[in-house]
């Protein structure tokens, strides 16, 4: 006898001022848009823990090949009652009574992204649409801790993809995409990103491909049906937009979501999803035109 279909709520892994929720809420594919809570220290240098070691392990080699191309993407919101015009105003300071200055913007949420191209002093980054949605400004933090303001090149809400860019000479590393035609269940993969935000930047989790192609329904995504790579590598809030890589150090997908529980409240683990590299590359080609 065939088992009846259990509808699941898929939640996106972006961390912000609220919590990632599951259940049957509308568009539960994404995290609830949260109120701002954290002051953004615009530009400058972030503190990144440094770990130095040498290893011939294939997973370590793959991680080291990609890690410097992975960034934290900060979604910034204006917290002043009277918003300034233009991007520059967002990165300015508000004059308060008594001559004191306070930041005008705060970090609403944090996700991840991966640099795939550097040309003429511009680095191009792929991430999820839900990471950058409804932002007043964007900022990326490099693996080395440098903060750089970013701009959106293009987005696709249904595919949950966004292309952003930064003007900088600091970024030197870009990741490359791998072929996914030969992906097999059981193949080892790594997920890189900023779970719980920039404090844990360039964290890596390991796992296998659970299914090379899995179709999620429009009810699950909140939009159209989606073809995804299923993996048991841990994908946590803040990992959204980061790369899923093979042991050759190639990007085979962009981490986007996970199943937290079924609609009857049964909790599940190890059910993460990434947007396949071929879909990502098609989006890039269309957006860069």
N, C-alpha and C positions, 0 to 999 in steps of 0.2 A: 504494500500500500504506500502510495506517495505521501510524504509528510506535507502538511499544510504550510503555506508560505507565511513566515513571520515577518511582519514589516518592522524595519529597524530605523532608528533615527541616527543619521550620520552627522557628526559634529565636526566643525572645522577647528584646526589646531592653531588658533591665534590667541595670544594672551593679552588681556587688557584690564580695565578697571573692574570688570565683573567676573563672571565665571562661565566656563564652557558648559552648556546645558544640553540635556538630551530629552527625548520624549517625543511628543507628536505636535509640538508647536510649529507654526508656520515657518517655513524656511529653516528648519532646525539643522540643515546642512551647514549653516554658518553659525558663528558665535553671536550671541546677542550683542548689539552695539552698546558698549558700556560707557558710563560717564567717565570723564577724565579724572585721574587721581594722582598722577606722578608728574612732578615738574620736569620739563625737558631741559637739560643743559645743552643748549644749542652750540654746535661746532666745538672745536677743541679736541681733547683726547679722552677716551674712556679707558678705565683700568681693565686690562685683560690679563688673566692668569697665564703665565708662560711655563710651558713644560718642555724640557729638552731631553731627548732620548734618541737612541738609534735602534732600529729594529728591522729585521728582514722579513717580518711577518707580512703576508700579502695584504691583509686588511689594513695594517698600519701604513704600508706603502701606498695603498689606494687613497687612504684618508689624507696623508701628507701631500699627495698630488693635487687634491681638490680644496683643502681647508682654507687656503688663503683667498680663494675665489668666493667664499661664502660670507655673506654679510647679514647683519641684523637690520631689519627695515622698521623704522618707527613711524607710526601714524600719529600726527600731531594735530591737536585741536586748539583753537583760539579760546582762551578762557575769559577774555575781557568782554564787558557788556557792549562796548562800542568797538567793533572790529576795524582794524586799519586796512587801507586799500593796498592790495599787492602783496606779493610774496615777501618782499623786503620788510614790510611792516610787521609781518608775523614773526620775523627773527629780530625785531627790535625790542625795546624795553618800554614799559608803561610807567609814566611819571605819576607817583602817588603824592598825597598830601604830606608835607613835611620833607619833601625833597628825596624821599626814598624811592628806589626803583624796584620793580618786581617783574618776573617773567610774564609775558603775555600768552604764551602757549604751553601746553602740557602734553605729555605722552598719553594718548588715548589707548593705544595697543601696540604690541610689538610682534613682528613675524620675522621671517627669514627670506633670503633671496640668494641667487647665484649669478655671478658675473660670467657671461658667455662670450663677450667680445670687448676688446679695447681698441679704439681707433681715434687718432688725432686728439688725444687728451680726454676722450670721452669713454666712460665705461658703461656698458649696457647690461642691465640686470633683469632676470626673469623672476617673477614672484607670483603670488596668488592675487586675484582681484580683491578678495575679501580682506587682504592685508592692507591695501591702500584705499579701500572704499571710504567715502565720506570724510576724507582728510582735508584739513585746511593747509597742511604742508607735510612734506615727507623728509625724513632724514635717514641716512644709512650709517651704520657703524662698521668699519672694516674689521677684518680678523685681527689687525694690529691695534685697533682701538680708535682710529681716526674717525671723527664725525664729519659727514659731508651732506649738504642739502641735496635733495633729489627732485626730479620732475618726472611726471608721467608722460610716456610716449603714446601708449594705447592700452586699452583693456578689452576683455571679453568676459561679460558677466556670466554667460551660460557655461563657458569653458573654465571659468574661475581662474583666468590668467591675466597678468598685467606685465607690461614692459616699462621699465623706468630707466633713467639714465642719470649719471653724475659727471660733472666736469672736474677732473682731478688728475694730478700726475703721481699721486701716492699709490694708486692701485696698479699692480704689476702682473697679477695672475688672473687668468681666465680659464674656466673649465671647458671641456669639450663634450659633445653629445655622443653617445654610443648607439649602435644599432640594437633594436629590440625585437627583431624578427625571430631571433633564436632563443629568446628568454624561455626558461623552463622552471616549473615548480621545483622547489628545493635548492635553486641557485642562491648563493650567498650574496647579500646586499648590505649596504650601509646607508643610514639616514643621517645627514648632517644639518645642524641648524641651531637655533637659540631657544631651547625649551624653557618656558617661564621667563623669557626675555633675555636682554643683553648680558645679564649677570652670568649666564651660562652659555655664552656665545661659542660657536664652533664645537658644541657637544656632538658626539657621535654615538649612535646605537646600531647594533647589528642584528641581522635576522636572515630570513630566506624569502624568496618569492613564494607566496602561497598560491597565487593564480596569476599567470602572465596577463590575462585579460578577463576582467570581471565587469559586467554591465550593471550599473546602478540605475534604478528607475527614477522617473521624474518626481515621484512621490518622495523618494529618499533624498534627492538632491535639492528639491524645491524649484528646479528649472527643467531642463531637458534631460533625457537619459545621458549617461556618461560612461565611457569605457575607461577603466582604470586598471592599474597594477595593484594587486592586493599583496601586502607584506605583513609579517609579524614583527618587523623592526619597530621599536617603540616610537610612535609619533605623538608628541605631547603638545599642549598649548604653547605656541611660539615657534614650532617647527614648520608651520605653514609657509610654503614658498621655497623651502630649502631643498637641496637635491637628494634624490635616491640614486646611489651610484653602485656600479658593479666593482669587482675586485681588480679591474683594469684601471680604475679611477675615472670612469666615464659616466656621465649623467644619463641615466635611463628613464628618469621620471622626476616630477616636481611634487613633493609631498603636499597633500592638501587637506586630508580629513581622516576620520576614524569612526568606527562604530563603537559607541559607548554602551548601549543597551538596546534590547528589543522593546517594542511598544508595550509589552506587558511587564517591563521593569527588570528583565533578566540581564544582569551585567555580563559583559564579555570583555576579553582582553586579546591583544595581539591581532586586531583587525584594522590595519591601517591601509590607506589608499594613496596612490600617487598618479598624477596625470602623465601618461606615457610620453616619451621623448618625441615620437613622431608627431603627435598632436601639438606639442609645445613648439616644435620647429616650424610646423605649418602656420601657427599663430604668429611666430616671429617674422616669417617671410611675408605674411600678409600685412603685418603692422609696420614693418620697415619700408614698405613701398612708398 
